[in-house]
């Protein structure tokens, strides 16, 4: 089985909830087809004008299922 990586990211703490929803929707759509094996979350501060803005990146490693052939 092949291991794949899916990246999700957003900038601004106000968007973190939307990102969580995006990830959950993606997982729900792929639930019958993939097996998550690892995840990594990183946050960082980005300069923006006079202040800073937070960014969030989530990496999700998952396994593709074996391909099933009809009649097997």
N, C-alpha and C positions, 0 to 999 in steps of 0.2 A: 504494500500500500504506500502511496506517495504521501509525504508530509508537505503541507502547504502553509502559507502564512497569509493572514488577512490583517491589514492595518486599518485602524480607525483613528481619526484625530479631529480636534476642534480647538479653537482659540477662544478664550474668555470663559470664566467660571459660569457665566449665565447660560452657556451652551452645553454644559456638562450633562444636564438632564436629557437634553435632546440626543446627545451622543449615546447615552445609556439606552434610550429607547431604540435608536438605530441598531445598536448591537443586539439587543434582545429580539428585535424583529428579524434581523438577519439569522440569528441562531434558531429562532422558531421556524423560519422558512427552510433552513438547511438541516434541521434536527434529525430527520430520518435518513440523512445522507452522509453526515460527517460525524467524527468523534473528536471533540476538543481534547488536546493533550497538554497544553501549556499556555500560559498567558503572562504578559509582562506589561506593567503600566508605568509610564514615565510622565512626570509633570515638570514644567519649567516656567520660568518667568521671562517674558519677552518685553523689551523696551518698546513703549508706545507713547510718543510725545513726551510729556513731562512725567508720566507714570509708567507702570508696567502692567502687562496683561498675562494671565496664566494660560498655558497651553497644556493639553492632555493628549497623549498618544497611547493607544492600547494595541499591542500586538497579540494576536491569537494564532497559535499553531494548532493545526488539526490534521486528522488523517482522512484521506479520501476512502470511501468504501471500495471493496473489490467489485469489479464489474461483473454482473450476473448475466449470463447468456440465456436466452429463452430455450426452454427444453432441458435445462440442467438443474 
